[in-house]
Amino acid sequence: MQNDLLLTIEDAARRLGMRPITLRMWASRRKIARCKIGRSVRIPESEVERIISASLVPALPERRK
């Protein structure tokens, strides 16, 4: 998380193709890492990448005919 770009909830949601309210719920339930600065909540860019990696379903190998 060190030297990690901190994204707003809206920016992180846009990158993930999700609604901001979903990320707010995940952050409040501690399902995702977040950084709280005063009243602002930021999501580390590495956390967005982790969510994408964890959700990735690899393609099946090509079948022979």
N, C-alpha and C positions, 0 to 999 in steps of 0.2 A: 504494500500500500504506500510505501515511501516513494516520493517523487511521482505519485499517481495523479493524473488529471481528475479533478472532482467535477462531476456533472450534476446539473440540476435534475430534479425528478422528471421534469418535462423533457429535457434532452436525453436522459437515460431511457425514458419510455419511448421516445421517438426512435432511438436506435434499436430498441427491442421490438418495435411494432406493437406496443401495448398501450393501455390507457394509464395515465399518471396515477389514478386512484388505486390501481392494482399495485404499483410499486410503493405507494404510500402505505397500503395495508401490509405488504411484505416487510417494509422497513419497521413499522410499528410492532409487528409480530416477531421481528428479528429473524426473518427468513433470508434476508440479504444483509450484507454489511452496509453500513452507512456512517456518515460523518455528520455530526450535528454541530453547527457553528451558530451559537445564539439560537435564534428561532428557525434558522435555515437548515434544511437537510440536504446533503449532497451524497451522491452515489459514486464511489471510485470507479474509474473506467475499467480497472481490472475485474471488478465485480460484474460488470456488464459482460465482459469477455468470458468470465467463468460461467455465467448463466447460459450464454450461447453454446459454449463447449459442452456443458452438462446436458443440454437439450439436443445436441446433434445426433442424429441417427445416421450411421454410415450406409452408403449405398451397397447393395448386394453385388457380388462379382457377376460378371457377364456369363450367362449360361451358353454352353455349346449346343448347337443344333444337331 
